[in-house]
């Protein structure tokens, strides 16, 4: 399954997360960015609830405004959607969200070294209602442990419909050389090798958590028949990613690996349904101006 990413003058910012983080690329200071992507992890065997696969789409736009010195205010919006196919098992066939970005950031070399962000919006299945409104937030700061070599990252984040409501995050960024580095920071830890200015290779993982207000959930399991319930959706996947940026304004990325976990957690009623591991393939194009 293919995906496409289109954005303006992006800069990648590695920062901490656990259940509270949705990683996204940030634009360069003073410029704007937009993104759309898709992925299909493949077909997975859902215990007791048949088979299923998933498709993810995302579009985001952000703009940074200079406050003073290296401090910036970033604002924008995002729309994302998960679609689930396969057996008609009563679980949500899609989940979606529309929310804003409001952040204050300390920016060094196009990367946010510290940030406080809130993402107010509606996180829902089909119906936008008042109780679908949530305010996920995250706070992180990075600091040198060894000058120009090792950096620590610590943070906190949370949301009204997250379990737990507040969660810590953190990790290390280790620059082994100009070409090789370890980005050991959740939710996208990676070992990164830059072959040259055009080619980049990543052995990477991605842990995604997000909560939504559902409509009617009526499964064959008697313990999972709910109306207007909150579900925390989680994916964990790992694989190899290759990127090529030798074409002016364009970066092409291909990735393949395994979706290790796909989980629907109705934590308020104590029921969680998880899939077996399945392969995934991702293809994206990153357009820069």
C-alpha positions in Angstrom: 0.0 0.0 0.0 1.4 3.3 -1.0 1.5 6.7 0.6 2.4 10.2 -0.4 3.9 13.0 1.7 3.9 16.5 0.5 5.3 19.4 2.6 7.2 22.6 2.5 10.7 23.1 4.0 10.5 20.4 6.7 12.8 19.6 9.5 12.7 16.4 11.6 12.6 16.8 15.4 13.2 13.7 17.5 11.5 14.0 20.9 10.2 11.7 23.7 6.9 9.9 24.0 5.2 6.9 25.3 1.4 6.5 25.0 1.0 10.2 24.6 3.0 11.0 21.5 2.2 11.1 17.8 5.4 11.8 16.0 5.3 14.4 13.2 7.8 16.4 11.3 8.2 20.1 12.0 8.7 22.8 9.4 11.7 25.1 9.4 11.3 28.3 11.3 9.1 30.8 9.6 8.0 28.4 6.8 5.0 26.1 6.4 4.6 22.4 5.9 1.9 20.0 4.8 1.9 16.2 5.0 -0.2 13.2 3.8 0.8 9.6 4.2 -0.7 6.1 4.1 0.3 2.6 5.2 -1.1 -0.9 5.2 0.5 -3.2 7.7 -1.0 -6.2 6.0 -3.4 -8.9 7.0 -3.4 -9.9 10.7 -5.2 -12.7 12.5 -7.4 -11.3 15.2 -7.9 -13.8 18.0 -11.7 -14.6 18.3 -12.6 -11.7 16.0 -11.4 -12.9 12.5 -8.9 -11.3 10.2 -8.2 -7.6 9.5 -5.8 -5.1 8.0 -5.4 -1.3 8.4 -4.8 1.8 6.3 -3.6 5.1 7.8 -3.9 8.6 6.2 -2.6 11.9 7.7 -2.6 15.5 6.6 -0.9 18.2 8.6 0.0 21.9 8.3 2.2 23.9 10.6 3.8 27.4 10.6 6.4 28.8 13.0 6.4 32.4 14.1 9.5 33.9 15.7 8.9 35.2 19.3 12.4 36.2 20.2 15.9 34.8 19.9 15.5 31.0 19.3 12.0 30.9 20.7 9.1 30.2 18.3 5.4 29.8 18.4 4.1 27.1 16.1 0.5 26.6 15.1 -1.4 24.5 12.6 -3.9 21.7 12.2 -4.0 18.0 11.4 -6.5 15.4 10.1 -5.7 11.7 10.5 -7.7 8.6 9.8 -7.4 4.8 10.4 -9.4 2.5 8.2 -9.8 -1.2 9.1 -10.8 -4.0 6.7 -11.4 -7.7 6.9 -13.9 -9.7 9.0 -17.0 -7.8 10.1 -16.3 -8.3 13.8 -18.1 -5.3 15.4 -14.9 -3.4 16.1 -14.7 0.2 14.6 -14.1 0.1 10.9 -12.4 3.5 11.1 -11.2 6.1 13.6 -10.4 9.7 12.8 -9.4 13.0 14.4 -9.3 16.7 13.6 -7.2 18.9 15.9 -5.1 22.0 16.1 -1.4 22.4 17.0 -0.4 25.1 19.5 3.2 24.9 20.6 6.0 27.0 22.1 9.5 25.7 21.0 13.2 26.5 21.5 14.7 25.8 18.1 18.4 24.9 17.4 19.5 24.2 13.8 15.9 23.6 12.6 15.3 21.1 15.5 13.1 21.7 18.6 15.4 21.3 21.6 12.5 22.0 24.0 8.7 22.2 23.5 5.3 22.5 25.1 2.5 21.5 22.8 -1.3 21.0 23.1 -3.4 19.4 20.4 -7.1 20.3 21.1 -9.7 18.7 18.8 -12.2 16.0 18.3 -11.1 12.3 18.2 -14.1 10.2 17.0 -15.4 7.3 14.8 -18.3 8.8 12.9 -20.1 11.4 15.0 -18.5 14.7 16.2 -19.9 15.2 19.7 -19.0 17.2 22.8 -17.5 14.1 24.5 -15.3 13.4 21.6 -13.3 16.6 22.4 -9.8 15.9 23.9 -6.7 18.0 24.6 -3.6 15.8 24.3 -0.4 17.6 25.4 3.3 17.0 25.6 6.3 18.6 27.2 9.9 17.8 26.5 13.4 19.1 26.8 16.8 17.9 25.5 20.2 18.5 27.0 23.8 17.5 26.2 25.3 14.7 28.2 28.6 14.8 26.3 29.3 17.8 24.1 28.4 17.3 20.5 28.1 13.5 21.1 25.3 12.4 23.4 22.1 14.1 24.2 19.4 13.2 26.8 15.7 13.8 26.3 13.0 13.8 29.0 9.4 14.6 28.9 5.8 14.2 30.0 2.5 14.0 28.1 -1.1 13.1 28.6 -4.7 13.4 27.5 -8.2 13.2 29.0 -8.9 9.9 27.2 -5.4 8.3 27.6 -4.5 5.4 29.9 -2.6 6.4 32.0 -3.8 10.1 31.9 -0.1 11.2 32.3 2.9 9.3 31.1 6.7 9.9 31.1 8.9 9.7 28.1 12.6 10.1 27.2 15.6 8.6 25.6 19.1 9.3 24.2 20.5 10.6 20.9 24.0 9.3 20.3 26.1 10.7 17.4 28.6 8.0 16.7 30.0 9.8 13.6 28.9 12.3 11.0 27.1 9.5 9.2 25.9 7.2 12.0 23.7 8.0 14.9 21.3 6.4 17.4 18.0 8.2 17.9 16.9 6.2 20.9 13.8 8.4 21.6 10.2 7.2 21.6 7.9 7.0 19.7 10.3 6.4 16.7 13.6 5.0 17.9 16.0 4.4 15.1 19.6 3.6 14.1 20.3 6.0 11.3 23.1 5.8 8.6 23.6 8.6 6.1 25.5 7.0 3.2 25.8 10.5 1.6 23.7 13.6 1.0 21.3 11.6 -1.1 20.8 8.2 0.6 19.7 7.5 4.2 19.1 4.1 5.8 17.1 3.5 9.0 16.5 0.4 11.2 13.5 1.9 12.9 10.5 1.2 15.2 7.3 3.1 15.7 5.0 3.0 18.7 1.7 4.8 18.1 -1.0 5.4 20.8 -4.2 7.4 20.3 -7.6 7.4 21.9 -11.0 8.0 20.2 -14.7 8.2 21.1 -16.5 5.3 19.3 -20.1 4.8 18.2 -21.6 1.3 18.6 -19.2 -1.5 19.3 -21.1 -4.8 19.1 -18.8 -7.8 18.8 -19.4 -11.6 19.1 -17.8 -11.3 22.6 -20.5 -10.6 25.2 -18.0 -8.6 27.3 -17.4 -6.2 24.4 -20.7 -4.6 23.5 -20.5 -0.9 24.2 -22.1 2.4 23.1 -20.1 5.7 23.0 -17.1 4.0 24.5 -13.5 5.2 24.5 -10.9 3.1 22.7 -7.1 3.5 22.9 -5.7 2.3 19.6 -2.1 1.1 19.5 0.3 -0.1 16.9 3.9 -1.2 17.3 6.0 -1.9 14.2 9.6 -2.3 13.2 11.5 -2.5 9.9 14.0 -1.1 7.5 13.5 2.3 5.8 15.5 3.7 2.8 15.3 7.3 1.7 16.6 9.0 -1.5 16.8 12.8 -1.8 18.9 13.3 -4.9 16.1 14.8 -6.9 15.6 18.6 -6.3 12.8 19.4 -3.9 11.9 15.6 -3.6 12.6 12.9 -1.1 11.4 9.4 -1.7 11.1 6.9 1.1 10.4 3.1 1.1 9.9 1.0 4.2 9.0 -2.6 5.0 8.9 -4.6 8.2 6.5 -6.2 10.7 3.5 -4.8 12.6 4.3 -6.5 16.0 1.2 -5.3 17.8 -2.2 -3.9 16.8 -4.4 -3.4 19.8 -7.9 -2.0 20.5 -7.9 -1.2 24.2 -11.3 -0.4 25.8 -9.6 0.3 29.0 -12.6 1.8 30.8 -14.4 -1.5 30.6 -11.3 -3.6 31.0 -11.4 -5.3 27.5 -8.5 -5.3 25.0 -8.4 -7.1 21.6 -5.0 -7.6 19.9 -3.9 -8.9 16.5 -1.1 -11.3 15.6 2.1 -9.9 13.9 1.7 -9.0 10.2 4.0 -7.5 7.5 3.7 -3.9 6.5 5.0 -1.8 3.5 5.1 2.0 3.2 6.1 4.3 0.3 6.2 8.0 0.6 7.3 11.1 -1.4 8.4 14.2 0.5 8.2 17.4 -1.6 10.2 20.4 -0.3 10.2 24.1 -1.3 
